Amino acid sequence: MSFYSQHLRDSDSAFTALRHHEEYYLSGGDLFFLIEQYHFRVHRYFFERESNYFKAQLATPASPGAPRQGTSESSAIVLDNIKADDFAKFLWVFYNPKYSLYKAKVVDWVAILELAHRWGFQEVKNLVVREIEKLEMPALDRVVVYHKYELDRHLLLARYAALVVREAPLTLEEANALGMETTLRIFKAREVARAPVAANGTRTPPLIDLPTSDMVSIVKNFFELSDASSSVQEIEEELKAGGRPNGHVAAPPSPPAASTASAAKGAPNTTSTGPSGGEPTAAAANIDKSDPKPNTRPEPKPNTKPDPDKSGKSDKDNKVDSSKPIDNG
């Protein structure tokens, strides 16, 4: 078989493989799309009304003697780099048989959001946001999605807070997904939240034990969300979903205190001064002064009784009278 014959055979096979989409090839439709091997026939009204992209494309006059674009299968608008299943999910927004009841998984909403963002369907994007806000989604994934598709960042206040207060820092993979700017904002907020400035101007140890309202202020400052409207209750719910039990951001648990005996045995002198010799060290500052017996081993008492020598005389008898001259003879 010649190369030309094989090429024709492959072309015929590709042509015969084209078929109507089983759900969205509507008899009353006046707009045709070709995606993968499926022909879609839908109503141009939705595309011209919602999308400036399609409105401009469909308004383009046809070449002399050529059919107008999208008016038949032979002139169908070819959409590359799109899956037919995702386009069907997108059309479901307009042809949902349950009218205002939209129930879908997060992954499906994200697929719809991808196409709505690409083609400028703003009302579809608004619908996706309303529905996806009702569903559970990891804070980091939500931040990535909202940033990628340019959704309202004010909706992310609680999610930013969850990333700031979580115990584990961002991984390299998470940082790459978030991007440099967002990653730096999160790290700066984490640093401040873990080391708030004390009254004397110094920073406290790196522990998080802040009221939710204080955490909200930190996040608003670093993410420039001063007019964000999320309530403290919403923030607390997000923190609770991330494992925080209450409105305070819990500090890491303190290590168990060593027993008195084991602490005393071989323990360094905790009342020593610091490296400069002036101020007590941190260990000395943390001693519990209420413990009356930091060391259970009693100190030996000095012997106050006189110890007579072999002659039976006491120290008093052996004491030299300094007022008398010493006889060296």
C-alpha positions in Angstrom: 0.0 0.0 0.0 1.4 3.4 -1.0 1.9 6.2 1.5 -0.8 8.3 -0.1 -3.3 5.4 0.1 -2.4 4.9 3.8 -2.9 8.6 4.4 -6.3 8.6 2.9 -7.3 5.5 4.9 -6.1 7.2 8.1 -8.1 10.3 7.2 -11.2 8.4 6.5 -10.8 6.5 9.8 -10.4 9.8 11.7 -13.5 11.3 9.9 -15.7 8.3 10.6 -14.6 8.4 14.3 -16.3 11.8 14.7 -19.6 11.4 16.4 -22.2 13.5 18.2 -21.9 14.0 21.9 -24.6 11.9 23.5 -25.8 14.6 25.9 -25.0 18.0 24.3 -25.8 17.6 20.6 -29.1 19.5 20.9 -31.6 19.5 18.0 -32.4 23.2 18.5 -28.8 24.3 18.8 -27.3 26.8 16.4 -23.7 26.7 17.4 -21.3 23.8 16.6 -18.1 22.9 18.3 -15.6 20.1 17.6 -13.6 18.9 20.6 -11.5 15.7 20.4 -13.8 13.4 18.3 -17.1 14.8 19.5 -19.4 17.3 17.8 -21.3 19.6 20.2 -24.4 21.4 19.1 -25.6 24.1 21.5 -27.1 27.6 21.6 -24.9 30.5 20.7 -27.0 32.8 22.9 -25.1 31.8 26.0 -21.7 32.2 24.4 -22.5 35.6 23.0 -24.2 36.9 26.1 -21.6 35.7 28.6 -18.2 35.9 26.8 -16.6 38.8 25.0 -14.2 36.3 23.5 -16.9 34.3 21.8 -18.9 37.4 21.0 -16.0 38.8 19.0 -15.2 35.4 17.4 -18.8 34.8 16.3 -19.2 38.3 14.9 -16.3 37.8 12.5 -17.7 37.8 9.0 -17.1 34.7 6.9 -14.9 34.7 3.9 -16.8 35.1 0.6 -18.4 31.8 -0.3 -17.5 30.2 3.0 -20.1 29.3 5.7 -20.2 31.3 8.8 -18.0 29.9 11.6 -19.8 27.5 13.9 -23.0 27.3 11.9 -22.7 23.7 10.9 -20.6 20.6 11.5 -18.4 21.4 8.5 -17.6 24.9 9.9 -17.6 23.8 13.6 -15.4 25.8 15.9 -12.4 23.6 16.8 -11.3 23.9 20.5 -7.8 22.4 21.0 -6.2 21.5 24.3 -9.6 20.9 25.9 -11.2 17.6 27.0 -14.6 16.8 25.8 -15.6 15.8 29.3 -14.6 19.1 30.7 -16.5 21.0 28.1 -19.6 18.9 28.9 -19.2 19.9 32.6 -19.0 23.5 31.5 -22.2 23.2 29.4 -24.0 21.7 32.4 -23.9 25.1 34.0 -26.3 26.4 31.3 -28.3 23.2 30.8 -28.6 22.0 34.4 -32.1 20.2 34.5 -32.3 21.0 38.2 -32.2 24.8 37.7 -30.6 26.4 40.7 -29.4 23.2 42.3 -25.8 22.8 41.4 -24.1 19.8 43.1 -20.7 18.8 41.9 -17.3 17.8 43.3 -14.5 20.2 43.8 -12.5 18.7 40.9 -15.5 19.3 38.5 -15.9 22.9 39.7 -12.2 23.5 39.1 -12.5 22.1 35.5 -15.5 24.5 34.9 -13.5 27.4 36.4 -10.6 26.7 34.1 -12.8 27.2 31.0 -14.8 30.1 32.4 -11.6 31.9 33.2 -10.1 31.2 29.8 -13.1 32.5 27.9 -14.1 35.3 30.2 -17.4 33.9 31.6 -17.5 36.1 34.6 -20.9 35.0 35.9 -19.9 31.4 35.6 -16.8 32.2 37.7 -19.0 33.8 40.3 -21.2 30.7 40.4 -18.2 28.5 40.9 -17.0 30.6 43.8 -20.3 30.5 45.5 -20.5 26.7 45.2 -16.9 25.9 45.9 -17.0 28.0 49.1 -19.6 25.5 50.4 -17.3 22.5 49.9 -14.3 21.3 51.9 -11.0 22.0 50.3 -7.4 22.1 51.8 -6.4 25.6 52.5 -3.3 25.4 50.3 -5.2 24.0 47.4 -7.8 26.7 47.7 -5.1 29.5 47.7 -3.5 28.0 44.6 -6.8 27.8 42.7 -8.0 31.2 43.7 -4.7 32.8 42.7 -4.5 30.9 39.4 -7.9 32.0 38.3 -7.8 35.5 39.7 -10.6 35.1 42.2 -11.3 37.5 45.1 -8.3 37.3 47.5 -10.4 38.6 50.3 -12.0 35.2 50.5 -8.6 33.7 51.4 -8.1 35.4 54.7 -9.0 32.4 56.8 -7.0 30.1 54.5 -3.9 32.3 54.8 -4.3 32.2 58.6 -4.5 28.4 58.5 -1.2 28.2 56.6 0.4 30.7 59.0 -0.5 28.8 62.2 0.0 25.3 61.0 2.8 23.5 62.8 4.7 22.3 59.7 6.4 24.9 57.4 5.7 24.9 53.7 7.4 22.2 51.7 9.3 22.9 48.6 6.5 21.5 46.5 3.9 23.7 48.2 6.1 26.8 47.9 6.5 26.1 44.1 2.7 25.8 43.8 2.0 29.0 45.8 4.7 31.1 44.0 7.5 33.2 45.5 5.4 36.2 46.6 2.7 34.3 48.5 5.4 32.0 50.1 7.4 35.0 51.4 4.2 36.6 52.8 3.4 33.4 54.7 6.9 33.0 56.1 7.0 36.6 57.3 3.6 36.2 59.0 4.7 33.0 60.6 7.8 34.6 61.9 5.9 37.5 63.5 3.2 35.2 64.9 5.7 33.0 66.5 7.8 35.8 68.0 5.5 38.7 69.0 7.3 41.8 70.3 7.1 42.1 74.1 6.6 45.4 76.0 10.4 45.9 76.4 10.9 45.6 72.7 12.3 42.1 72.6 10.7 39.1 71.0 9.3 36.2 73.0 10.2 32.6 72.4 9.0 31.1 69.1 5.6 29.9 70.3 2.2 30.6 68.9 -0.4 31.4 71.6 -2.3 34.3 70.1 -6.0 35.1 70.1 -7.6 34.7 66.7 -8.2 38.4 66.5 -4.5 39.1 66.7 -3.7 36.4 64.1 -6.3 38.0 61.8 -4.5 41.4 62.2 -1.2 39.8 61.3 -2.5 38.1 58.2 -4.4 41.2 57.0 -1.2 43.2 57.4 1.1 40.9 55.5 -1.4 40.0 52.7 -2.7 43.6 52.3 -6.3 42.6 53.1 -7.3 45.4 55.4 -10.8 45.5 54.1 -11.4 41.7 54.2 -14.8 40.9 55.7 -14.2 37.4 57.1 -15.4 37.2 60.6 -13.5 35.9 63.6 -15.9 33.0 63.7 -15.1 32.0 60.1 -11.4 32.2 60.9 -11.9 30.0 63.9 -13.8 27.4 61.9 -11.0 27.3 59.3 -8.4 26.9 62.1 -10.5 24.2 63.7 -10.7 22.4 60.4 -6.9 22.5 60.4 -6.7 20.9 63.8 -6.9 23.9 66.1 -9.3 23.3 69.0 -10.3 26.8 69.9 -10.0 30.5 69.2 -6.4 30.6 70.4 -3.6 29.4 68.2 -2.1 26.6 70.3 1.6 26.7 71.2 3.7 23.6 70.7 3.6 21.3 73.8 6.4 21.9 76.3 8.9 19.0 76.9 8.2 16.9 80.0 10.0 18.2 83.1 12.8 16.0 84.3 12.5 14.5 87.8 14.3 16.2 90.7 16.7 13.4 91.3 17.7 13.1 87.6 17.9 16.8 87.2 20.2 17.1 90.3 22.4 14.2 89.2 25.1 15.6 86.9 23.1 18.7 86.1 25.0 21.9 85.3 24.8 24.9 87.7 21.5 26.5 86.6 22.2 29.7 88.6 25.3 30.6 86.6 25.5 33.8 84.8 25.3 34.3 81.0 28.2 34.3 78.7 29.0 37.9 79.6 29.0 37.2 83.3 26.4 39.8 84.1 22.8 38.5 83.6 21.5 35.1 84.6 21.3 32.5 81.9 17.9 31.3 80.5 18.2 28.2 82.5 18.6 30.2 85.7 15.7 32.4 84.8 13.4 29.4 84.4 14.0 27.8 87.9 10.9 27.2 89.9 11.5 29.2 93.0 8.5 27.5 94.7 10.5 24.2 94.9 12.0 24.2 98.4 14.2 21.2 97.6 15.8 21.4 94.2 18.5 19.0 95.5 17.4 16.0 97.7 21.0 15.2 98.7 21.7 17.0 102.1 24.8 19.1 102.4 27.2 17.9 105.1 27.2 20.0 108.3 30.5 21.5 109.6 31.8 19.9 112.8 31.5 22.6 115.6 32.8 20.4 118.5 36.4 20.7 119.5 38.6 17.8 118.5 41.0 17.0 121.3 44.5 16.0 120.3 46.4 13.0 121.6 47.4 14.8 124.8 43.8 15.3 125.7 44.0 19.1 125.4 41.5 21.0 123.5 42.1 23.6 120.8 41.8 26.2 123.6 44.7 24.7 125.5 46.8 24.5 122.4 46.1 28.1 121.3 49.1 30.4 121.4 48.8 33.6 123.4 49.9 36.2 120.9 50.4 38.7 123.8 53.4 36.7 125.2 56.8 36.6 123.4 57.7 33.4 121.7 60.5 31.5 123.4 62.9 30.4 120.6 65.4 29.1 123.1 
